[in-house]
Amino acid sequence: MLASSLSASIHHIKVDKTLDEIPVILIVRVGKAGKTQIVDLKKFAVTENVLFLYPKKEFIGDFNLRWVENRLKGELERNACGEISGQRNISAEIISRIKFDVPNKNIQDQIAELTSIAAKVKCVLVRIIEELHKIQQRIVFEELDVKSFDENPIESIFHIEGGNSGLTEELIYYNLPCNEAEKVEIFTGATLKENKMGTISRLAQPNGRRLKIFQGAAILVVRKGLAGKMFYVDKEEFTTNDDVYALIPKNIWRSKINLKWFIHEYQNLFYNFVTSKIDNATFSKEYANRQTVKIPNIHFQNIFARKIDSFKSILATQNDIEKDIDDLLAYTIV
């Protein structure tokens, strides 16, 4: 049996509208295209940004929708159109062309039950990790005297430098490094998980200007979109496009601040250094420079940063486990 036995339809639902074909799988159409959710309510309201997926009348009873949702997750995200870092979209026409083998209903029910168990396991993992992190934080604060903070304006701690305007993919293509000595790694704020953009020759001239190269460890701050998001970069030298600002510690602060600790402590604050949170938010360098932050002794920062690294390592392991569970349920068992 193939996916052609399923029907995807777009509806503009009002609060008093009832669907006879419930439960249904809601599929996000634009933005986080391909994300799904099962709805089993007699009446509900949605925006025009979703599609409904449910069996045709002649196939009602042949499908466990929780199995269908789990089986389709990867297919829907892979078939969405548009840049990963931008507004992706998926249509009913694209979904209706997706084909996959369907096991008998008993196997679907067993896999759906395992999927539910896996979801509970994931929640428990998240809860355990969050509680461990809270305990670690309390232990660190109890072990160290952190009452004496130095409060300083951000502009006295960091140089906030813009990246290279005109550092496009085309420019990179025509200015690839000829050898290791020419190579400079490029960072961008385009995505959350992977913000590398390859390498470029240090001789390149974006917009006819000398390539701006930064030295040493730094913090990158996204300027537009997810404005204020911070990334840690630990490179002897690197360059960036103009999607980000580079926060470079001033010489007097290089031995007095741990950048990983700073990101953890002040990420939420930096999200507020924007011109607007409506439409496209833009990080305000001028506003950020005027704000003050409290910096404890470097000994405390370093210990806390090590705890942060441990926490991220556990999170990475958790994410790998979750992916393995999803892959097993989606493919191996079938």
N, C-alpha and C positions, 0 to 999 in steps of 0.2 A: 504494500500500500504506500502511496506517495503523498507528498504534501499538497498535491493538487486537489485532494479531497477536503482541504480546509478553505474557508472563505474569509478574506480580510475586507472590512468595510469601514468607510469614514462616516461618522455621525456627528451632528451638532446636537448634543444632549442638553436638555433643560432639566431642572430639578424634578419636575413632575413626569418626566419621560421614563417609561418602563421598557426594558428589553426582555422579550420572552426567551431569548437564547442564552440566558445567563446560566452558569458563570461564564466570563469572557476573559481573554488575555488582553490587557491594554499594552500597546506598543507606542513608545515615544516616537514621534514623527520627525521633529526638528530639534537640534541641539544635542542632547544625549541620545541620539538616534539609535533605536534598537533596544533600549532599556525596557524591561517588561514588569508587569504586575498583574496578578490575578485578582479579579473583583467578583465577589459572589453576593451581591446585594440586589434587592428588588428594584430600588430606585437610587440613582446616584447622578452626580453632575461632573462633567469633565470639560476641559477646554478643547478647542479645535486642533490642538497639537498632538492628538493621539489617534491611533488606529485600533479597531476592535478585531480580534481574531477568535473565531469560534467555529465548531464543526457545522457543516451543512446538515440539513435535516435528516438526510438518508444515512448520515454517519454518526448521529448522536448516540452515545453509549459505546462507541468504538474507541474513544480517546479519553485518557486521563490528562486533563489540562495541565496539571503540575508536571507531568512527564514532558508534555509538549513544550511548556515554557522552558524547562531545563535543557531540553534537546535543541531548542531554537536559539538559545542565548548567543552562542558563538557565531552561528550563521547570520543572525540579524546584524550583529555588530560588524562582521566582515563585509556584508553586502550594503552597508550604509555608504552614502556618497559624500564627498567633500574632504577637506583637510582634517587630520586628526586633531589639530590644535584650534580648529575653527568650528563653524556651525554645520555639523553633519546632518544629513537627512536621509529618510528612507520612505518609499511609497508603497501603497497597496499592490501596485503592479509588480514591483521588485519582489515583495514578500510572496506573492502568489506563484512566482516562478521557482522558488526554493524547493528542492526535492530531497527527500531522505527516506530511508527505510523505516517502517513502523512495525515493532514487534506486537505480539498479541496483547490483549488488554491485561492479562494477569501479570505479565512481565512489566508492562507500563506501571501497574499499581505498585509492584515491589520496588521499582526504581524510584517512583514518586515518594514512597515511604522512606527510602534511604536518603533521598534529597532533603526531606524534612528533618531527619535525624542529623544530617550533615550541617544544615542551617543552625540547628541548636548547638552543635559542637562548636561552630564558628563563633556564636554569641558567647559561649562559655570561655573560649580562648581569649576573645576580646576583653571580657570582664576580668579574667585572671591577670592579663597583661596590664590593664589599666590600674587595678588594685596594687599590683607589684610596683608599678611606677610611682603611685602615691606614697607607698611605704618607703621607697627609696628616697623620695623627696624629703619626707619627714625625718628620716635617719640623717641625711646630709645636713639639714638645718639644725638638728639637735646636736650633732657632733661639732659644728663650727660656730664660732661667734660671728654672726653676720649682721649684728645690730649697727655697726659703724659703716655707713655707706657714704661714698663721695658722690655728690649730685652735681652733674655737669651738663651744659648745653651740648646737644649732639654735634653742632658745628665745631666745638672745641675738641671732639674726639675723632671725628672722621672728615676726610675729604670726600665729598659726594660728587662724583664725576660722571658725566654722560658718556654713552658709548659712541660708536662711529656711525654717523649718518651716511647712508649709501652703501652699507656693507650688505649687499644683496647676494642671492645665490648665483646670479650671473657673474658678479664681480669675483666671487670665490672661485667659480669655474675657470675663469681666465687668469687667476692669480694663485694657482696651486703651488705649494713650495717645491723647489727643485731638489732640496736636500734637507737634512735634519736641522742645519743651522738656520735655515730660512723659516722653519715651521713654527707657527704660532697657533695655539688652540683657540677656537672661537666659542663663546658662550652666549646664550640668548634666553629670554624669559618666555619663549613661545609656549612651552609645555611644562607640566609639573614634574613628571617622572624623569624625563631626559631632556636636559637643556643644553646639550652640546650641538654645535652646528658644523663640526668638522675642523679643518685647519686651513690656514691661508699663509701666503708668503708675507714676511714682515716688510717687503718692499712694495706691497700693494698700496694704492692711493684712492680710497673711497672719496668720491666727489672731488677728486683732484687734490686731496689733502693727505698729509702723512698719516699712516695708520697709527691710531692711538693704542699703545700697549701698556697694560698695567702690570705692576710688579708685586709679587708676594701674595699671601693669603688675603682674601677679601670677602665681602658680602655683596651679592647682587640683589637688587630690589627691582621687581617688575614695575614698569612705569604705567602701562595701560592694560585694561582688561581686568585681570586679577591683581589690581594695583596694590602694592605694598607687600606682596609675597616675597620672602627672602630666601636666597640660596647661599650655601657656603661653598666657596671655591678655594681649593688649596693647591695652587700652582705657582711656580717660580715666576712665570709670566703668562699672560693671556690677553685676549682682546674680546670686545663685545660689540653687538650692534646697538642701535639706539632704542631698543625695546626695554633696556634696563639702565639703572644707575649702578655704578660701582662704589661701594663704601670702603675706602682705604683708610686704615687707622693711621693717624698722625704719628710721627716718630716717637713722641713722648709717651704715646699710649700703646705702642706695639708690645711691650712687655707687661702691660697692665690690664689687658683685656683678652678674653677668650671668645673668639667670634661665634663658636658653636653655642656657648652659653648665652651670648647676647641675642642670637636668633631665637632661641627657646624662650628667653625671658621677655622679649619685646616684640615678638611676631604680632600679637593681637594689637599692640599699640600702633605698629606700622600700618596695619590695615586701616587705621583711622586718619593717616596722613594723606588723605586723598581729597581732590576737589569736589567730588560728588560720588555717591554710590548709586545714582540713577543713571541708566544707560551705560556709557563707557567711563568707568572711574579712571582718574589719572592721579598718580602719585605726585604730591607736591614737595619738591625739594626745599623750597623756601620755608614752607610751614614746618617741615621736619627739622630743619636746621635750628629753628627757634625753640624747640622743645628740650626739656631736660630729662636725663635718665640717671638712675642710681646704679653705681658700679661698686660691688663689694670687692674684697681683696682677691687677688689672682689665685691664691691657693684654693679658696672656695669655688671659684669659677672652673678651675681645672678639674676638681673632683666631680663637680656637677656635670661637666661636659663628658667625662668618662661614663657617667651613669646614662647620659643621653645616648651615647654610642651603643651601650649595651641594650638599651631599650629599643633602638632602631634595629639592631641585629635580631632581637626577638620578634619584632614586627615583620621583618623580612622573612624570617622562618615561618611565621604564621601565614603570611601571604602565599608562600610556596606550598604550604600544606593545603590551604584553601583551593589553590589552583589544581593541585594533584587530585583533590576530592572531586572538584568539578569535572576534570578531564575523565576521571574514572567513571563517573555517573553518566557523562554524555556519550562516551565512546566505548570503553572497555567492556562494561556490563552488557551493553546492547550487542 
